[in-house]
Amino acid sequence: MDDLVLAYAGDAAEGDRLRLADGWLRRWVGTWQVGGTEVSWPLGDMASVPVLASRPVRKFTWRSRQGHRPGLQFMVSTGRHHGFESLEEQRLLLALDFVGVTEVLPQPFELDFEHKDGRSRHVPDFLAVMPGGSIWLFDVRPERLIKPEDRLKFAAAREAAAACGWRYSVVVGWREHVLSGLDHLSSQRRPLPDRLGLEGELLAAAMPRRFGELVAATRLPAVARVHATHLLWHRRLGVDLGRPLGDASLVWPARVGGI
């Protein structure tokens, strides 16, 4: 993910406005939906929350003339649809699917936190269980839309994540060419039968090699192109998503279990 997203760091200066004196881990509270019931934990105990049994704390709504575009995104890595509230959030779900997350929870909890002017609440956008079991908390906001009150909420979410042993990022954009590359690779992310054995030919070829040369060296280049894209999505082949994806892209064999 670090190679894909542009993360925001402008909330660092807001940390001085948070109340982090003795006992703050008991005074800050996270409210979750577990088993259809709202359950609140002091922040100091929130790392023990049954994340995989939780549900979004806020419902997704659709209505005419709304200023954002919510929807459902299917993720191959979880086998389910996941809600999003904007196209920017949908793009993050696509990237999380590409890295192969174990689980994603939209609107995971509501954080009630203290600052110098009183108390505020914030619902982060996503909580993801990454490959290997680590947890990454995300907010998604184009940088031009971030307001002063958002920076304070992001700073509070960053402190909460650190207290729980999680990572936290505010996704404000994407590195160049990443979105177009992921959009193309995702066209072949679903299970793909290989009755002609072309994936074996692709994986056995001498590499690194340019994408166009790789598929041209197989018995059926047109069909092999589809399977090569499938192997790239599942990281059995590697490619630099920081460059335009095409026939000139250099492709190499990925390590077992991905790159």
Secondary structure, 3 states (H helix, E strand, C coil): CCCCEEECCCCHHHHHHECCCCCHHHHCEEEEEECCEEEEEEHHHHHHCCHHHEECCCCCCCCCCCCCCCEEEEECCCCEEEEECCHHHHHHHHHHHHHCCCEEEECCCEEEEEECCEEEEECCCEEEECCCCCEEEEEECCHHHCCHHHHHHHHHHHHHHHHHCCEEEEEEEECCCHHHHHHHHHHHCCCCCCCCCHHHHHHHCCCCEEHHHHHHCCCCHHHHHHHHHHHHHCCCEEECCCCCCCCCCEEEECCCCCC
